[in-house]
Amino acid sequence: RTLRQVESTQSMIRILGLSATLPNYLDVATFLHVNPYIGLFYFDGRFRPVPLGQTFVGIKATNKVQQLHDMEEQCYEKVLEQIRAGHQVMVFVHARNSTVRTAMALRELSKNRGESVYFEPNQGPDFGYAEKQVQKSRNKQLRELFPDGFGIHHAGMLRPDRSLVEQLFSQGLVKVLVCTATLAWGVNLPAHAVIIKGTQIYDAKRGSFVDLGILDVMQIFGRAGRPQFDKFGEGTIITSHDKLSYYLSLLTQQNPIESQFLESLADNLNAEIALGTVTNVEEAVKWLSYTYLYVRMRANPLVYGIS
């Protein structure tokens, strides 16, 4: 619409398009009428200050209870591997109550296997002061988990509690932080390794579970590796076996972004007709040629039902 306005009124409006994780950026450049040799800039993984290693784990169990159990076991194995190497780990889950459940389960596993000593905070001068701060907190789970080196973080916690957990993690007193994706979007708190445990997230609008979006995955993986301390970062995603190829293809950026315009094409065209910008079929065709749908339709007609 803006491009057509620029052409018809000659009022120069500059459009700046910015996107994360966009494989077919050339299509978007064509849609925005950008000169690919001058106005298009593309930043890939080489621009990360710290290189990122990615690991994908698929859980084969089909029984939901067994699947949860296996995920917890796998998650613990990966966490222990990092802790033994002297690193801190963030485990991302997708519900507020899952943070407590997962942290308790990991702590339980470490105690049952006699490996809890790896997780315990270093008893330095900071520890005594930090313990006093934690004991003042009203959050019972936070108080319970801290002595064993575990922490939780989600949007339902009080602001002072969240700040305290962030501070404890950056000081290295909390070795394993179990949190929701809000931490990845809102707070600049990196760790050497991040683990995404499960990829099913509840969508209140649909009233069902949906797959975790690729943007969330990229944002979470962006937390791996601390530029000032690490030579590289590690991101692990633990999902069900049938979803493995889906996330692999998305993260290796094989799938182009398609247009969703067909669903609301009639509404948009009616709006243009009502405004008087489209008065006949010829103008409607011209109008359609300005859409991203038109760009993708020419590149991949089968997706849009054109043989």
N, C-alpha and C positions, 0 to 999 in steps of 0.2 A: 504493500500500500504506500509506504513511504517513498519507495523508488518511483512509483507512478506519479506521486505528488511532486517529486523533484523534477521529473520530466515535464509535467504539465504546467507547473507554476514557475519553474526555473529558480526556486528558492533552494539554495544548496544546503542540504542536510547531510551530515556525516554519520554513517552507520558504523558502529564498532561491534563486531561479533566476538564473543569470548566463550570458549567452552572447554570443559575437561573431557578426556577420553572420547575423542571423536575420530573414528577410523577414516571415514570418507570426507575428510575436511575439504577436498577439492570440489565436491558437489555443493557444499555450503558456500564456498567461495563463488561458484558459478551462480548460485541462487541470489547472493548478495551483490552480484555484478562486480566482483573484486578482480583486479588484475593479479593472476597467480604469481607473476614474477616480481611484483613490487609490493602489493598490499597484503600478501599472505605469509604468516609466520607460524611455524610448526615446531613445538618443543616436545621431544619424546623422552624416553627414560634416560638418555645420555646426559640430560640437563640436571638430573638429581644430584645433589651434593654428595650423597652416599648411595652406592649401588644397592639394588634390592634383590635378594634371592627369594623366589616364590616356591612354596611347596603346596601340593594339592593332595588331600587325603580323602578317599571315598570309603564310606562305611557300607558294607554289603548287607547287613542284617535288614530284613523287611519288617519284622515285628518292632513296633514303636518302642516298647519298653527296652528290648534288647539293643535297639539302635541308640537310644539315649545312654544306656550303660556303656556301650562300645565307644561312643563319642567321648564320654567322660574319661574312659581309660586312655584313649588316644591322646586326648587333650593333656592328661597328666604326664604321659610319656614325653610329649613335646616340651611341656613346661619344665620338667625335671632336667631334660637334656640341656636346656638353656641355663637353668639355675646352676647346674654343675659346672658349666663353662664360665660362671661368674657374671651372667647377664641378668637384667630385669625383664619381666614379661608382662605384656598387657593381653588379657583374654577378653574378646568382645562377644557379648551375648545380646539377645534381642528383646528382652523384657526385663523390667525392673526387678521382679522377684527372682528371675533367673540368676542375677548377679550374686545374690546371697546363696541360692541353692548350689551354684557352681563352685563358689569359693569354699563353702562348707564341705562339698564333695571332694574337692582337691585336697583340702586340709585332712579330711578323714583318710583318703588314700595314702597321703604321706605318712600319717601316724601308723596305719595298719602295716605299711611296708617298712617301717622303721627308718624312713628317710626324711623325717621332719626337721632334722638338724640342718639340712641344706637351706631350708626356707627361713630359719630363725634370723631376726635382725641382728646386726653386729652390735654388741653391747658397748658402744662407744659413749663419749660424753653427751652426744645429741640424744641418745636413746632414752635416758632418764627423763629429760625435759619433755620429749615427745610423748612418752608414756603418760605423764601427768596431763598433757593436753588431751590425749585420747580418752583418759578416764573421766574428764569433765564433760565429754560428749554425751548427748542423750541417746545416741544411736547404739542400741544394745549389740547389734551384730558387729558394728565397727570395733567396739570395745573387746568383743570376744575374739575377733579374727586377728587384731593387730599383733599380739604377743607371738603369734605363729608366722608372722611375715606376710600375711594376706590382707588385701584391702578391697573395698567395693566403692563404686562411683556410679551414680545415676541421677537423672533429673528430679527424682522424688525426694532426694535427700536435702537437708537444710544447707543453705549456702556456706555457713561456717564449716560444716562437716566436709563438704566437697573440697573447700579450699585447703582444709587440714590434710585430707587424703592426697591431694595434688602435691602439697608441700612434702609430705612423708615419702611419696614416691620419688620426687626429684632429689630428695636427700639420700635415697637408697635404703631407707628403713623398711619400706614395703617392697618385697621382692616380686610379688605377683599381684597385679591389680585387675580385678574382674569388673568390667564396665559395659555400659551401653554405647551405642554409636554417637550419642550426644557429645561424648568426650572427644571423639575424633573431629567433629565439626566445630566445636566451640572453644576448645582449650588447646594451646600449643604445648603439649606434654609428650615428647617422644620417648620411645623405649627401644632397646636393641631389637627385640623380637615382638611381633604381634601375632595373635592367633584368633581367627574367627571361628567360633564354635557353633556350628549349625548355620543354615542359611534360610531357614523359614522364619518369616516375620509376620506378625498379626496385623492385618489391614482392617481397621475399624469400619471404613466405608463399605468394604466388600463383605465384611463379617466372616472372613476366612483367612487362612495363611497364604502368603504369597512369597515369591523368591526375593531375597535381598537384592536390591538394585546394584548394578555394576558401579554406579557413582559412589555408593556407600563403601563398597569393597575397595575401590581405588583410594578413597579418603582415609579409610582405616589403614590400608597398606602404606599410605603416605606417612603414617606415624612411626614406621619402622626405621631405625637407624638414627643415631644422634650425631649430627655433623661434627660437633666438637670432640666426641670421644671415639666414634666407631669408624672402621674402614668399610663396613657394609652393614646392611640391615636385613632382617629375615621376616617374611610374611608367610603365614600358614593358614590355609582355609580347610576346615574339616566339614564335609557335607555328606549327603547320602550319595551312594555310588552312581545313581541315575542322573544326578545333577552335575557330576564331575565334568563331563565333556562340555556342558553349557558354560560353566565358569571358565574352563580352559580356553574355549574359543573366544569368549568375551574379553578375557584378560590378555590374550595374545592378539586381540584386536582384529579378528577375522570378519566379524559381522558388521556390515554397514548400517547406519541409522536410516530407517525408512520413514517416509512421510505418513502422518496420521490424519492428513487433511480430508481424506475421502469421507470420514464419519460426519464431518460438519460442513461439507461442500455446499449443500443446498442452502443452509442457513446463511453462510457467507455470501453466496451469490445473490440471495434474496436481499440481503442488506445493501449490497452494491447497487442492485436494481432500484431499491427504495431511495437511495441517495442520488440516483440519477447518473452514476458514473458508468454504468453498463446499460445501454438502451437497445442493443440488438445482439444477434448471435456472434457477429464478427467481433464486437467489443468484448463479449464474454470469453471468446477464444483467446483474445489478446490478454485479457485479465488473467486467464488461467496460465498463460506462459510466464507470468511473474512469480508463480508459486514454486515451492520446493518439490511439491508433488510432480510438477512438470519435469523438473530436473531428474528426479528419481525414476519417473515413468519411462523416460527415454533410455535410462541406463539399465533398468531392471523391469521390463514390462510385465513379466509373468506374475510378479507379486501383486500387481494391480489388476489382474484378470485380463490382460491384453495379450493375445497370442501373436 
